[in-house]
Amino acid sequence: MASAQNIVDELKKQGITHAIGVPDNGSARMYEILRAESDIEVITVTREGEAFAIASGLYVGGKKPVIIIQNTGFLESGDAIRGTVVNMRVPVVIFIGYRGYHNRDAKGNWVDSVATFLEPTLKAWNLPYEMLETDNDISCVSKAFEKAAATSFPAAVLLVGHAT
């Protein structure tokens, strides 16, 4: 698993001003560390779709937000994604907890159906993504920020497992 502290350190290197989302089991440690950071304000929302509107407003106001949610909430947020960060061309990075990724049956099929939909949905929406499973993958964070900045569109980092 990737270290939550290493992920937060990467966010600090990127100059993140706000972390927005709904904490879950996979991101709880990240949120705990982020709340202790004086330079990054944490904004929790009641529905994941709200995170995209808030991030868009912060971006327009000159801030640099990041969104941290789970794949179930990402899928629920489709219209908010389309209507804000995509239409407004907001280069925000979205950390998406990949719930169900390791939960497979004896034949290798996903047991949790949400895992089957995440990557095809990202591809259908033309949203680039990087996989972050261990600390060896931490460079994917800067790659996602580079991609978002180069395209003025969102990019995702898929958090495989719990950040520890």
C-alpha positions in Angstrom: 0.0 0.0 0.0 1.1 3.6 -0.6 2.0 5.7 2.4 -0.6 8.5 3.1 2.3 10.7 4.3 4.1 10.3 1.0 0.9 11.2 -0.9 0.4 14.3 1.2 4.1 15.2 0.7 3.5 15.1 -3.1 0.4 17.2 -2.7 2.4 19.8 -0.8 5.1 19.8 -3.6 2.3 20.5 -6.1 1.2 23.6 -4.1 -2.3 22.2 -3.2 -4.4 24.7 -1.3 -7.5 22.7 -0.6 -8.5 19.0 -0.4 -12.1 18.4 -1.0 -14.2 15.2 -0.8 -15.8 12.5 1.3 -13.4 10.5 3.5 -13.7 6.7 3.3 -11.7 3.8 4.7 -9.1 4.0 2.0 -8.5 7.7 2.3 -9.1 8.2 6.1 -5.4 8.3 6.9 -4.7 10.9 4.1 -7.5 13.1 5.5 -6.1 12.8 9.0 -2.7 14.0 7.8 -4.2 16.7 5.6 -6.1 18.1 8.6 -2.8 18.6 10.4 -1.4 20.6 7.5 -1.6 24.4 8.0 -1.2 25.1 4.3 -3.9 22.8 3.0 -7.6 23.4 3.9 -9.7 20.3 4.1 -13.4 20.7 2.9 -15.6 17.7 3.4 -18.8 17.5 1.5 -22.0 15.5 1.9 -22.1 14.2 -1.7 -19.1 13.7 -4.0 -20.7 15.8 -6.8 -20.4 18.9 -4.6 -16.6 18.4 -4.5 -16.4 19.2 -8.3 -18.4 22.4 -8.0 -16.4 23.6 -5.0 -13.1 22.7 -6.7 -14.2 24.6 -9.8 -15.0 27.7 -7.7 -11.7 27.5 -5.9 -9.8 27.2 -9.1 -11.6 30.2 -10.6 -10.7 32.1 -7.4 -7.0 31.3 -7.9 -6.6 28.3 -5.6 -5.2 24.8 -6.4 -7.6 22.2 -5.1 -7.5 18.4 -5.2 -10.5 16.1 -5.0 -10.3 12.9 -2.9 -13.3 10.5 -3.3 -14.1 6.8 -3.7 -15.1 5.2 -7.0 -18.7 4.8 -6.0 -19.0 8.6 -5.5 -17.1 9.3 -8.7 -19.6 7.3 -10.7 -22.5 9.1 -8.9 -21.0 12.4 -9.8 -21.1 12.2 -13.6 -23.2 15.2 -14.3 -21.3 17.3 -11.8 -18.1 16.3 -13.5 -19.4 17.1 -16.9 -21.0 20.4 -15.9 -18.1 21.8 -13.9 -14.5 20.5 -14.2 -14.9 19.3 -17.8 -17.0 22.1 -19.3 -15.0 24.7 -17.4 -11.7 23.1 -18.2 -10.5 22.9 -14.7 -7.2 21.1 -14.4 -7.9 19.4 -11.1 -6.5 16.1 -10.0 -9.0 13.6 -8.6 -7.8 10.9 -6.2 -10.2 8.1 -6.6 -10.3 5.2 -4.1 -10.5 2.0 -6.2 -12.8 0.1 -4.0 -13.1 -3.6 -4.9 -9.9 -3.7 -7.0 -8.4 -6.6 -4.9 -11.7 -8.3 -4.2 -11.9 -11.0 -6.9 -13.3 -14.5 -7.0 -11.4 -17.7 -7.8 -11.7 -17.0 -11.6 -10.3 -13.4 -11.2 -13.6 -11.7 -11.7 -14.4 -8.7 -9.5 -16.8 -9.4 -6.7 -17.7 -5.8 -6.2 -19.4 -4.5 -9.4 -18.1 -0.9 -8.9 -14.6 -2.1 -9.7 -15.8 -3.2 -13.2 -17.1 0.3 -14.1 -14.4 2.7 -13.0 -11.7 2.4 -15.7 -14.2 2.0 -18.6 -16.0 5.1 -17.3 -12.8 7.1 -17.1 -11.9 6.0 -20.6 -15.4 6.8 -22.0 -15.1 10.3 -20.5 -11.5 10.7 -21.9 -10.2 11.3 -18.4 -6.5 10.2 -18.1 -5.6 8.3 -15.0 -2.6 6.8 -13.2 -2.6 3.8 -10.8 -1.1 4.3 -7.3 -0.8 1.1 -5.3 2.6 1.3 -3.5 5.2 4.0 -2.7 7.1 2.8 -5.8 4.2 4.4 -7.8 4.3 7.8 -6.1 5.7 9.5 -9.2 2.3 9.0 -10.8 1.0 11.9 -8.7 3.2 14.4 -10.4 2.4 12.8 -13.8 -1.3 13.4 -13.1 -0.7 17.0 -12.2 1.4 17.5 -15.4 -1.3 15.9 -17.5 -4.0 18.1 -16.0 -2.0 21.3 -16.4 -1.1 20.4 -20.1 -4.7 19.7 -21.1 -6.7 22.0 -18.8 -8.8 19.0 -18.0 -9.1 16.8 -15.0 -6.8 13.8 -14.5 -7.2 11.0 -11.9 -5.0 9.0 -9.6 -6.6 5.7 -8.7 -5.8 4.7 -5.1 -5.5 0.9 -5.1 -6.0 -0.2 -1.5 -5.8 1.9 1.6 -3.3 4.6 2.0 -1.5 3.7 5.2 
